[in-house]
Amino acid sequence: MSARTSAYIRTFSTYDEEKIANIRHVVSLINATHKKNGSSKRWRIKIRPRLGLNSIYRDLYARGGALHRYTSQDIKREHGARFDIYMHRR
């Protein structure tokens, strides 16, 4: 198993609006609690799509592909096979 960042929450196999909305709601409650207590800590959710193992879109993101980026590999939501959820401090 590969090492994950401490910001990792979980992976969804589909982009489920309801589950993601629930996570966003919990984070907003956490932020409200921090604000109420006078803390400057705030959190945000980042959703990162991943290509599947044999994705038909892999050539688009490979070197020389139309969607390849040198610094950051952002996969379009409609091309994602899995969706990783991360919680970062703002």
C-alpha positions in Angstrom: 0.0 0.0 0.0 1.3 3.4 -0.9 1.7 6.2 1.6 -1.0 8.8 1.7 -0.9 12.4 2.9 -2.5 13.2 6.3 -5.0 15.3 4.4 -6.6 12.3 2.7 -10.1 11.4 3.8 -11.4 8.8 1.5 -12.0 7.7 -2.1 -15.4 7.4 -3.9 -15.8 5.2 -6.9 -18.4 7.6 -8.3 -18.9 11.4 -7.9 -21.7 11.2 -5.4 -23.1 14.7 -4.8 -25.0 13.6 -1.6 -21.9 12.1 0.1 -19.7 15.0 -0.9 -22.3 17.5 0.4 -22.3 15.7 3.7 -18.6 16.0 4.0 -18.7 19.7 3.1 -21.4 20.2 5.8 -19.2 18.5 8.5 -16.3 20.7 7.5 -18.5 23.8 7.7 -19.5 22.8 11.2 -15.9 22.3 12.1 -15.0 25.8 10.7 -18.0 27.4 12.6 -16.8 25.8 15.8 -13.2 27.1 15.3 -14.6 30.6 14.5 -16.8 30.6 17.6 -13.8 29.6 19.8 -11.7 32.4 18.3 -9.4 30.1 16.4 -8.0 31.1 13.0 -8.0 27.5 11.8 -10.2 26.9 8.8 -10.5 23.9 6.6 -11.4 23.3 2.9 -12.3 20.2 0.9 -10.4 19.3 -2.3 -11.8 16.7 -4.7 -9.2 15.1 -7.0 -10.4 12.8 -9.8 -8.2 9.9 -10.8 -8.0 8.1 -14.1 -8.8 4.4 -14.1 -6.2 1.8 -14.8 -7.2 1.3 -18.4 -8.9 4.7 -19.0 -9.7 5.7 -22.5 -8.6 9.2 -21.6 -5.1 8.4 -20.5 -3.5 9.5 -23.8 -5.0 13.0 -23.3 -3.1 13.4 -20.0 0.1 11.6 -21.1 3.1 13.6 -22.2 2.3 15.3 -25.5 -1.5 14.9 -24.9 -3.9 17.8 -25.2 -4.5 18.0 -21.4 -1.0 17.3 -20.2 0.4 19.8 -17.6 4.0 19.9 -16.4 3.3 21.3 -12.9 0.0 19.9 -11.8 -2.1 17.0 -13.2 -5.7 18.0 -12.9 -8.1 15.5 -14.2 -11.5 16.7 -15.4 -14.4 15.4 -13.3 -16.0 13.7 -16.3 -12.8 11.8 -17.0 -12.4 10.5 -13.5 -12.9 6.9 -12.5 -12.3 7.5 -8.8 -12.5 10.6 -6.6 -10.1 11.2 -3.7 -11.3 13.6 -1.0 -8.7 15.7 0.8 -9.2 18.2 3.7 -6.6 21.0 3.7 -6.1 23.9 6.1 -6.6 27.3 4.6 
